[in-house]
Amino acid sequence: MNRRPIIAGNWKMNCTIPEAVQLVTALKRDLFDEEKVEVVVCPTYTALASVSEIIQESPILLGAQDLFWEQKGAYTGEISAPMLKDAGCTYVIIGHSERRRYFGETNERVNKKIKSALAEGLNPIVCVGETKEEREKGITKDVVCSHVVEGLHDISSDDMLKCVIAYEPVWAIGTGLTATPEQAEEVHDFIRNKLLKEKFGESVSHKVRIQYGGSVTPENVKSLMEKPDIDGALVGGASLKADGFVKLIRYYSN
C-alpha cells in the first residue's frame, strides 16, 4: 500500500508570534517544492493566523494542538473546531500524552473531540501510547488498544480515512530516548493489522497513516521510517529548528 508520508511539527508551548513567523518563513523557503511528504506545522493558538498567512501558496499545512468538542458557548479558555477552521487549520492534534497527563484527558473526551473535528472538516491526528511504567508491566498493547478502540468509538470507516494515528510511547517524548525501530514497528503493526483491521476492515486499515513520535531526530529518522507500517513522524523539539525539521522531511526526498 502506497501511503503518502506525513510529518507534523508539534511546537507545543513554544514560539511567540515573531518567532513563529521567523520559523515558518524559513520552512516555506526550504520546502517550497516538497511533494513526497505531507508537511504540517502546529503552532500555539496565538500564532495560528500569522502562520496561516505565511504558508499560503506553499505545500505546508496548518494544524492546531488541541480543541474543545463544543462549537461555541460558555467555555472560558477553550477553542472550537469552527474557530480552528476559520484560522486556516487543516489538522488538529487530539489526545496527546501531555494533554492526558496534565489536563486529565480521557478516551471519552478524545472521542468527543475527534467527532467535533471531523464534523467541521478537520483531520484529527489521534495520539496513542504507553508510559514507561505500563511498558515495564508488559501492558503496552492493552493501553494502546484502549486508546484506539475507545477513542475511535462510533467513528465511521469514511471518517477513519480522514484520521492519522500517532503512536507516541510516552517514555520517549522529550527524554532523548527513542523506541527502537523494531519496538515502534511492533506497535504500528498491532494498530494497523489488529485493531484497525478488526474495527474498520482490511481496506481501511491499509490506507490509514500511522506516525511515530518520541524524540525523532534527523539522525534516527531513517531507521524508523524504513519500517513498513511507519508512515511519518509527529515531531516535537526537532521541529523548532528549521534546518533540522527540513532534514527530517528531506529523508523521503533523497
Number of C-alpha atoms within 10 A of each C-alpha: 8 7 15 15 19 20 23 27 21 23 20 15 10 13 17 13 18 11 13 20 20 15 18 22 16 14 21 20 12 13 17 13 10 17 12 13 20 16 22 22 29 25 28 21 17 12 19 22 17 17 26 20 12 15 21 13 9 14 16 22 19 25 31 31 21 26 24 20 19 17 15 13 8 7 11 6 6 13 18 21 27 20 14 24 19 11 20 21 24 19 28 28 25 29 28 21 20 13 15 16 12 8 9 11 16 15 20 14 18 27 24 16 26 30 21 21 30 19 13 16 17 23 23 28 27 25 27 26 28 22 18 14 12 17 17 10 9 11 14 18 17 13 16 22 19 15 23 22 17 16 25 23 17 11 17 11 15 10 17 20 16 17 23 21 24 28 26 28 28 23 20 19 21 16 10 11 14 21 19 12 18 12 12 24 21 14 22 25 17 17 24 22 16 16 19 24 16 12 17 16 15 14 12 16 22 17 16 20 23 28 27 31 27 25 24 27 20 16 10 14 20 15 11 23 21 14 16 11 26 24 25 28 27 27 26 21 19 22 23 22 13 18 15 16 22 19 17 23 24 15 13 17 11 6
